């Protein structure tokens, strides 16, 4: 079992399988060339790391990018992850553009789907969608938001848990907040609103000149239209969201709001970057180069030793909010 210096059990690993992306969202980064770097972990190396982590108590895996569906062989990779003993849940996060091709490949391969699929969808209106994602500047633009919504229906038919991730940005998509929330009214899905601090933490590059809509502001807009948000205390995939129900809604609303609702006290996660860095905290530069260790011939026992050492140094608190005090009050290794 992986337990840090603050007694937190770490059982959640977020894995980036690629730095490539097919969009250039205004709050993230420009689309990159669709070529992998030589230091990108192979699927075999990732599977080895997950096997080691599973033996140390990791139970939940989230596959991310860039855009993970740009990397070939994803259905078989997901299958191998789910076949690992003691892994209980596998989540795939995608922008949805390639979901149709992924589902076709999945059906042909006979592989299993993830337990959960997170879809980043920052607008329903196609003009707003193109403006935020930069998709209008990308060749072969034949995907519309209604197509992504159809993919969501297909996933629900396959009994996959679906979550929509939405980053509210002033002068871009704040008027879409109510429309996106309404999807949870008609479908049994979770719509999550991510505040700007968390988007900066999760994404490679964030445009600092943008003005974001905070979690409390988003909640106020939703309640003005749909009524009181009631806290949900049931079992959902572990993470940083606070979940709410609304009268008449089939699904739920989630708020990921690090500014006003810190979640460090119960943090259970680590991140593995596409080039093999294990990061105990997303807001900290502390990392372990597992790629270098593996390619230098270290055995699993040696990997376990180094992983336990880095976990011991996991900071007590993140640095994107003052809710936990000033950085100088953090542990010395922060």
C-alpha positions as CSV (number, residue, x, y, z in Angstrom):
1,X,0.0,0.0,0.0
2,X,1.2,3.5,-0.9
3,X,0.8,5.9,2.0
4,X,2.4,9.3,2.1
5,X,3.8,11.2,5.1
6,X,0.3,12.7,5.8
7,X,-1.4,9.3,6.1
8,X,-3.1,9.5,2.7
9,X,-3.6,6.3,0.8
10,X,-2.6,6.7,-2.9
11,X,-4.7,4.4,-5.0
12,X,-5.3,6.5,-8.1
13,X,-2.9,6.9,-11.1
14,X,-3.5,9.4,-13.9
15,X,-1.6,8.2,-17.0
16,X,-0.8,10.5,-20.0
17,X,-0.1,8.3,-23.0
18,X,0.8,11.1,-25.4
19,X,1.6,14.7,-25.6
20,X,-0.2,15.0,-29.0
21,X,-3.5,16.8,-29.4
22,X,-5.8,17.4,-32.4
23,X,-7.2,20.7,-31.0
24,X,-5.7,24.0,-29.9
25,X,-8.1,25.1,-27.2
26,X,-7.7,28.7,-26.0
27,X,-7.2,27.7,-22.4
28,X,-4.7,24.9,-23.2
29,X,-2.2,24.8,-26.0
30,X,-1.7,24.8,-29.8
31,X,-2.2,21.5,-31.6
32,X,1.0,19.6,-31.9
33,X,2.4,17.5,-34.7
34,X,1.1,13.9,-34.6
35,X,4.4,12.3,-34.0
36,X,5.6,10.7,-30.8
37,X,8.9,11.5,-29.2
38,X,11.4,8.7,-28.6
39,X,11.2,9.3,-24.9
40,X,7.4,8.5,-24.9
41,X,6.7,5.4,-22.8
42,X,5.7,2.3,-24.8
43,X,2.5,0.6,-23.9
44,X,4.6,-2.3,-22.6
45,X,6.5,0.0,-20.2
46,X,3.2,1.6,-19.0
47,X,1.7,-1.8,-18.4
48,X,4.7,-2.8,-16.4
49,X,4.5,0.3,-14.3
50,X,0.8,-0.2,-13.7
51,X,1.4,-3.8,-12.6
52,X,4.0,-2.6,-10.1
53,X,1.6,0.2,-8.9
54,X,-1.3,-2.3,-8.6
55,X,0.9,-4.4,-6.3
56,X,1.4,-1.3,-4.2
57,X,-2.3,-0.6,-3.8
58,X,-3.3,1.4,-6.9
59,X,-6.8,0.5,-7.9
60,X,-8.0,3.3,-10.2
61,X,-6.4,4.3,-13.6
62,X,-7.2,7.3,-15.7
63,X,-5.9,7.4,-19.3
64,X,-5.3,10.9,-20.6
65,X,-3.1,12.9,-23.1
66,X,-2.9,15.3,-24.9
67,X,-5.6,13.4,-26.8
68,X,-5.1,9.7,-26.0
69,X,-7.2,8.5,-29.0
70,X,-4.5,9.9,-31.3
71,X,-2.3,7.0,-30.2
72,X,-3.0,3.8,-32.1
73,X,-3.9,0.6,-30.4
74,X,-6.0,2.2,-27.6
75,X,-8.7,-0.6,-27.4
76,X,-6.1,-3.3,-26.8
77,X,-4.2,-1.1,-24.3
78,X,-7.4,-0.5,-22.3
79,X,-8.1,-4.2,-22.4
80,X,-4.6,-4.9,-20.9
81,X,-5.1,-2.3,-18.2
82,X,-8.4,-3.9,-17.2
83,X,-6.8,-7.4,-17.2
84,X,-4.3,-6.3,-14.5
85,X,-5.1,-8.0,-11.2
86,X,-6.5,-5.6,-8.6
87,X,-7.2,-2.7,-11.0
88,X,-10.8,-1.9,-10.3
89,X,-11.6,1.0,-12.6
90,X,-10.2,2.4,-15.8
91,X,-11.2,5.8,-17.1
92,X,-10.5,7.3,-20.5
93,X,-10.5,11.1,-21.0
94,X,-11.0,12.4,-24.5
95,X,-12.1,15.5,-26.4
96,X,-14.6,13.2,-28.3
97,X,-13.4,14.1,-31.8
98,X,-12.1,10.5,-32.5
99,X,-14.7,8.7,-30.4
100,X,-16.5,7.3,-33.5
101,X,-13.3,5.7,-34.8
102,X,-12.4,4.4,-31.4
103,X,-15.8,2.8,-30.9
104,X,-15.6,1.2,-34.4
105,X,-12.1,-0.2,-33.6
106,X,-13.4,-1.4,-30.2
107,X,-16.3,-3.3,-31.9
108,X,-14.0,-4.9,-34.4
109,X,-11.4,-5.9,-31.8
110,X,-13.8,-7.4,-29.3
111,X,-11.9,-5.5,-26.5
112,X,-13.6,-4.2,-23.5
113,X,-14.4,-0.5,-23.0
114,X,-13.3,1.6,-20.0
115,X,-15.5,1.8,-17.0
116,X,-15.8,5.5,-17.4
117,X,-15.3,7.9,-20.3
118,X,-14.7,11.6,-19.7
119,X,-15.5,13.9,-22.6
120,X,-14.3,17.5,-22.8
121,X,-17.1,19.5,-24.3
122,X,-16.9,23.3,-23.8
123,X,-19.9,24.2,-25.9
124,X,-23.0,22.8,-27.7
125,X,-23.2,25.7,-30.2
126,X,-20.8,24.7,-33.1
127,X,-19.6,28.3,-33.7
128,X,-18.6,28.6,-30.0
129,X,-17.1,25.1,-30.0
130,X,-14.9,26.0,-33.0
131,X,-13.9,29.3,-31.5
132,X,-12.8,27.7,-28.2
133,X,-11.1,24.6,-29.7
134,X,-9.6,26.2,-32.8
135,X,-11.1,23.3,-34.7
136,X,-12.1,25.5,-37.6
137,X,-8.4,26.0,-38.4
138,X,-7.8,22.2,-38.5
139,X,-8.0,20.3,-41.8
140,X,-10.9,17.9,-42.4
141,X,-13.2,19.5,-39.9
142,X,-16.2,17.3,-40.2
143,X,-17.1,16.9,-36.5
144,X,-20.0,18.8,-35.0
145,X,-21.1,18.9,-31.3
146,X,-24.3,17.0,-32.1
147,X,-22.1,14.1,-33.4
148,X,-20.3,14.0,-30.0
149,X,-23.6,13.9,-28.3
150,X,-24.6,10.9,-30.4
151,X,-21.4,9.2,-29.3
152,X,-22.5,9.8,-25.7
153,X,-25.8,8.1,-26.4
154,X,-23.9,5.1,-27.8
155,X,-21.8,4.9,-24.7
156,X,-24.8,5.0,-22.4
157,X,-26.4,2.2,-24.4
158,X,-23.2,0.2,-23.6
159,X,-23.7,1.0,-19.9
160,X,-20.5,3.1,-19.7
161,X,-20.5,5.9,-17.1
162,X,-20.1,9.2,-19.0
163,X,-18.8,12.5,-17.6
164,X,-18.7,15.8,-19.5
165,X,-15.9,18.2,-18.6
166,X,-16.6,21.9,-19.2
167,X,-14.3,24.9,-18.5
168,X,-16.4,28.1,-18.3
169,X,-14.7,31.1,-19.9
170,X,-16.0,34.6,-19.9
171,X,-16.7,36.1,-23.4
172,X,-16.5,32.6,-24.8
173,X,-18.9,30.0,-23.4
174,X,-20.5,31.3,-20.2
175,X,-23.9,31.3,-22.0
176,X,-23.4,27.6,-22.7
177,X,-23.3,26.7,-19.0
178,X,-27.0,26.2,-18.8
179,X,-27.2,24.3,-22.1
180,X,-24.4,21.9,-21.0
181,X,-26.0,21.4,-17.5
182,X,-29.3,20.5,-19.3
183,X,-27.6,17.4,-20.7
184,X,-27.7,15.9,-17.2
185,X,-31.4,16.7,-17.0
186,X,-32.3,14.4,-19.8
187,X,-29.5,11.8,-19.6
188,X,-28.0,9.8,-16.8
189,X,-24.6,11.4,-17.0
190,X,-22.4,13.7,-14.9
191,X,-21.6,17.2,-16.2
192,X,-18.5,18.7,-14.4
193,X,-17.5,22.3,-14.4
194,X,-13.8,22.9,-13.9
195,X,-12.7,26.3,-12.5
196,X,-9.7,28.1,-14.1
197,X,-7.2,27.2,-11.4
198,X,-7.7,23.5,-11.9
199,X,-7.6,23.8,-15.7
200,X,-4.2,25.5,-15.4
201,X,-3.1,22.7,-13.2
202,X,-4.3,19.9,-15.4
203,X,-3.3,21.3,-18.8
204,X,0.2,22.0,-20.3
205,X,-0.3,25.7,-21.1
206,X,-3.1,28.0,-20.0
207,X,-3.7,31.5,-21.4
208,X,-3.4,33.8,-18.5
209,X,-5.3,36.7,-20.1
210,X,-8.5,34.7,-20.2
211,X,-11.2,35.5,-17.6
212,X,-12.8,32.4,-16.1
213,X,-16.1,31.8,-14.4
214,X,-15.5,30.5,-10.8
215,X,-17.1,27.4,-9.3
216,X,-19.5,29.5,-7.0
217,X,-20.5,31.7,-10.0
218,X,-21.2,28.6,-12.1
219,X,-23.3,27.1,-9.3
220,X,-25.3,30.3,-8.9
221,X,-26.1,30.4,-12.6
222,X,-27.3,26.7,-12.5
223,X,-29.4,27.3,-9.4
224,X,-31.0,30.4,-10.9
225,X,-32.3,28.2,-13.7
226,X,-32.8,24.8,-12.2
227,X,-33.2,25.2,-8.5
228,X,-31.1,24.2,-5.5
229,X,-28.1,22.0,-5.9
230,X,-28.2,19.2,-3.3
231,X,-25.0,17.5,-2.2
232,X,-24.6,13.9,-3.4
233,X,-22.9,11.6,-0.9
234,X,-23.1,8.3,-2.9
235,X,-20.2,6.3,-4.3
236,X,-18.6,7.8,-7.5
237,X,-15.1,7.4,-9.0
238,X,-12.7,9.0,-6.5
239,X,-11.5,12.4,-7.5
240,X,-11.6,16.1,-6.9
241,X,-15.2,16.8,-7.8
242,X,-18.0,17.7,-5.5
243,X,-21.2,16.2,-6.8
244,X,-24.8,17.6,-6.7
245,X,-28.2,16.5,-7.7
246,X,-31.1,18.6,-9.0
247,X,-34.8,18.0,-8.8
248,X,-36.0,16.5,-12.1
249,X,-32.5,15.6,-13.3
250,X,-31.5,12.1,-14.4
251,X,-27.8,12.9,-14.0
252,X,-25.7,15.0,-11.7
253,X,-23.7,18.2,-11.7
254,X,-20.0,18.2,-10.5
255,X,-17.9,21.2,-9.5
256,X,-14.1,20.9,-9.5
257,X,-13.2,24.0,-7.6
258,X,-9.8,24.1,-6.0
259,X,-10.1,27.8,-5.0
260,X,-13.0,27.6,-2.7
261,X,-13.2,23.9,-2.0
262,X,-9.8,22.3,-1.4
263,X,-9.4,18.6,-1.7
264,X,-5.8,18.0,-0.7
265,X,-6.7,16.5,2.7
266,X,-8.1,13.4,0.9
267,X,-5.9,13.5,-2.2
268,X,-5.4,9.9,-3.4
269,X,-3.7,10.5,-6.8
270,X,-0.5,10.6,-8.7
271,X,0.3,11.4,-12.3
272,X,2.5,9.5,-14.8
273,X,3.5,11.7,-17.7
274,X,3.9,10.4,-21.3
275,X,7.7,10.6,-21.0
276,X,7.7,8.5,-17.8
277,X,7.8,11.0,-14.9
278,X,5.9,10.0,-11.8
279,X,4.5,13.1,-10.1
280,X,3.0,12.7,-6.6
281,X,1.4,16.2,-6.9
282,X,0.1,17.9,-10.0
283,X,1.1,21.4,-8.7
284,X,4.6,20.5,-7.8
285,X,7.8,19.8,-9.8
286,X,8.8,16.8,-7.6
287,X,9.0,13.7,-9.9
288,X,10.6,10.3,-10.4
289,X,11.9,9.4,-13.9
290,X,10.6,5.9,-14.2
291,X,11.4,5.8,-17.9
292,X,15.1,6.2,-17.1
293,X,15.0,3.6,-14.4
294,X,13.2,1.1,-16.6
295,X,15.5,1.6,-19.6
296,X,18.6,1.4,-17.3
297,X,17.6,-2.1,-16.4
298,X,16.2,-1.7,-12.9
299,X,14.0,-4.6,-11.7
300,X,10.5,-4.3,-10.2
301,X,11.8,-4.4,-6.6
302,X,14.1,-1.4,-7.3
303,X,11.2,0.5,-8.9
304,X,9.1,-0.2,-5.8
305,X,11.9,1.2,-3.6
306,X,12.1,4.5,-5.6
307,X,8.3,4.8,-5.9
308,X,7.9,4.5,-2.1
309,X,10.6,7.1,-1.6
310,X,8.9,9.7,-3.9
311,X,5.5,9.0,-2.4
312,X,6.9,9.9,1.1
313,X,7.7,13.4,-0.3
314,X,4.2,14.1,-1.6
315,X,3.4,17.7,-0.5
316,X,0.6,18.2,2.0
317,X,-1.1,20.9,-0.1
318,X,-1.3,22.3,-3.6
319,X,-0.1,25.7,-4.6
320,X,-2.9,27.0,-6.8
321,X,-5.1,28.3,-4.0
322,X,-4.5,30.2,-0.7
323,X,-7.1,28.1,1.0
324,X,-4.3,26.2,2.7
325,X,-2.2,29.2,3.6
326,X,0.9,30.6,2.0
327,X,3.6,28.4,0.4
328,X,6.1,29.2,3.2
329,X,3.8,27.3,5.6
330,X,4.1,24.1,3.5
331,X,6.5,21.3,4.4
332,X,10.2,22.0,3.7
333,X,10.3,19.5,0.8
334,X,7.4,21.3,-1.0
